[in-house]
Amino acid sequence: MIRLFAAFMAFFAAMPVAADPSELRALMTANDSKGWEAVGRLNIAGEAFCSGALISETLVLTAAHCVYNADTGERYPANSIEFLAGWRNGRAVAYRSVRRYVVNEAYDFAGEDNTRRVANDIALLELDQPIQKTNVAPFAVGDWPRKGDEVGVVSYAFDRAEAPSIQETCKVLGRQGGSLVMNCDVDHGSSGAPIFMIQWNRPVVVSVVSAKATAGRLPVSLGTSLGDTLDTLKVALANSDGIFVHVAAPTEGAAPVVVRRDTGAASTAKFLRPGG
């Protein structure tokens, strides 16, 4: 989404320049994609797409701004969103509709473009049916990376929408306002893409792509904070039977608050470019 991919120069002008990241590599064949089939494309109301990752047989992790219509600010109905696991060259390993989803109330879609907003940019989507395929293994969620750690990203984007691409190595440049600042290569459609680290001898999801920005003249990408928020979203989703659910940011000792939302109709307005 054009508005969400604004420059954050005031925040990052002092960030150090890190070693060059590895090149993007398209995962064009089944052999290339092996192990990454749980990364998929989210098709949204026939108007846009984002990236997402399966973290259980029924749950997909993505960016919160992906479920909002950029022109109206309204949320899309859950059943207008489809997850295409391992989408590659016109086919997916599995197709599932979204039954319902949760977003963190701390995320303000209409708010200022800043790192606090990025840090809260998380949504958890529940599929209408589990994906139970031996070649689609959900990813574990790991610890948040530190400055200097190497991470990788598997994503779709507006100019590589028909197959995922992997960037095996990029660097965490620092943290700002609860968000990660990295030199990973992202673009429209990459929103919601999983950011991986090798932990416990396997790739685990440690953040989600939220936006791209600049640090001086250096292009950077911004990742969300997961932490306790993801656990709160899981609880809220499990405790609701609504199509739209909305989770409030918890205070110490308080249980998550779930508010049902009317479904409404998806907007027919088109994005300037596909994806967020």
N, C-alpha and C positions, 0 to 999 in steps of 0.2 A: 504494500500500500504506500503510495507516494508520500503521504503526510507522515507516516511513521518512520520512513527512512530518511529523516532529516539529519543534517550535520550537527554534531555535538562539539564543535571546536573549542568552545569555552571550557569544557570539562577536561579535554584530553590534550591540550596543546603541549603540556609538559611531559607527556608519556614518552618513555625511552623507545628508541627504535630497536626492534628485536631481529634475530636472524630471519632470513627469508623463509617463508613457509614452503611446503612442498606444493607441487602443481596439482590442480584438479585432475582427476582421472575418471572418465566415464565408465560406468559399470554396464557394459553393453551386452554381455553374454551371461548365460546362467552360471558359468564357472566364475566369471568376474563377481557376480552378485552373491555368491554362496556365503552364507553367514550374515548377510545384510537384508534378508527378505522381510524382516520385521520393520524396516523403514519403509514408509509408503507415502503416497500422494493423497492429500485431502482435497477432494473436489467439493466446492462450496457453492451450492445453489445455481450451478451452471454459469457462475460469474467470475470465479476466482479459484485459486488453489494455494495450498500451503503444504508444508512437509510435516510429518509426524512419525512417532515411533511407538510400537507396541511394547508395553511394559508388563502386560499380563495377557491372558487369552482374550480378555474383553476390554482392556483399557488402553487408550492411545493418549500419549502426552504430546502437547503442541503449545503454541503461543496463544494467549487469550485474544489478542487483537484479530486473530484469524476468524473468530466467530462473529465479528461485527461487520456490518455493512459500512464501508468507508464513507459513502455519501450521506446516509441517513443517520448513522450512529446507532441503529437498532441491531439487536442480535438476530442472527439467522435461526430459523427453526432447526432443531436438532435433526429432524428427518430430512432436511435438505442437504445434509453433509454426508459424504461417502468416503470411506477409507479404502484405498487400493494398495494392499500390501505388496511390496516388491514390484510396483508398476514399472514395466520396461517394454518399450516398443509395441505399445498398443494392447498389452495383456498384463494382468496382475496375477499373483499367486493366489490371492483371495480378495473377494469384494465383500464389503460389509457396509450397511447403513449405520448411522449413529442414532442410538435410542434416546440419549440424554447427555448432558454435559454439565460441568461445574466450572466456574471461574472464581478467582479470588476477588473479594470486594475491594481489597486494597489496590487493585488495578483500575485505573481511571482512563477509559478509552478517550474521553474528551479532554483529558488533562494536558498539562504541559509536557513537551518532549524533553524528558530528563532521565537520569539514570535510575531514580526511584521508580519511575513508571516502568522502565525496562525490567527492573528486578522483580516486579510483581506480575509480569506478562506471561502467565501460565494458565492453561486450560487442561482439563482432564475429560476425555470423551469416553462414554461407554457404548460399545457396539451392540447392535441388536442381536447378534449371535457370536459366540466365541469362535476364535480362529484356532482350530485344533489340527494343525498340520505339522508333520515331523520336520519339514524344511522351513518352518516359520517359528523361530524360537524367540519369545519375548526377551527383551533386555532387562537386566538388573539395573537399579539406580544406585549410584555410588556417591562417594564423598565429594564435596565441592573442591575444585582445584585451587591451587595457590599460584601466586605470581611466579612466572618462570616455568610452570609445568607445561608439558606438551599435551595437546589435545588434538582430536580429529573431528571432522564433520562429514556426515553423509546427507545429501540434500538434493532436492529438485530446485529449478529456478526457471524464470520465464524464457530463457534461451536454451534450456536443457530440461524441458518439461517431460520428455518422453522416456527418460532413463535417469536414474540417480547418478550423482557423481560423488566421489570420495576425495577428501583432502586428508591425507593420512597424518600429516604433521603441521600444526601451527601452534603458536605460543600464547599463553596467558600473559598479557602485558601488565595487568594489574586489576584492582577492584575499585569501583567508584560507585558510591551510593547503593551498595548491595548488588551491583551488576558486575559481570565479568567483561573486561575489555581484552580483545584478542586480535591477532592479525590474520584470522581466517577469512577466506574468500566467500562472501555470501552476496545474494542478490534477491530481487523480487521473486517470491515463491519459496525462498529458503526459510522464511519465517516458520518457526515451530520445529525446525530440523534438530535432531539430537546432536549434542556435543558429547563426544566420547573421551574417556581416558582408559588406559589399561590399569585395572585394579583387580586383584585376586586372579591374575593371569588371564583376564578376559576383558573385552571392551564393555564398559558400563556407561550409562547415561549420567552425566554430571551437571548438565545445563541444557538450555533450549535457546536456539537462535531467536532473538527478538528484533534486531535492527542492524543496519550498517551505519557507520558514522565516519568521521575523520579525526585524526589526532595530528594537528598541524596539517601537513600535506600527506600524512600516512593514512590510507584507508584502513579502518578497523571494523570489527564486528562486535556486537554487544549480546551478552548472554544473560539469561534469567538466573535468579537464585531459586533453588528447589527447597532443600531443608525441610522444616516442619510443615511448610505450606502444602506440600504434596500429600503428606499424611492427613492433613485437615481436609483436603479436597476428597480424598478417598472415603473418609468417614461421612462427609456430607453427601456424597453420591450414594453410598450404601444405605443411608437413612432416608432417602427420598424416593418417591415414585413419580415425580413430576417430569414433564418433558424438558422444561428449563428449570435448573436449580441454580441458586446463587449463594455462595458461601461468604460470610462475613469474616474479616480478619479477626482471629481469636485474641482475646486478652487473657492474661494469666489466670488460670483456673476456670475459664469460661468455656462452655461447649460451643461448637460451631453452630451458627444460626443459618437455617435454610429457608429461603423465601421462594415460593413458586412464582413463575412468570407466565403470562399468557403467551401462546405460541405466535399468534399473528401470522402475517404472510410475508414471504421473502420479497425484498425489493427487486424490481426489474432493472434498476439502474446498473450501469456497467462500470467496472473499474477502468482506470486509465491504462493499467497494465494488469495482467493476471497475477494473482497471488499477493501476499502481504509481506 
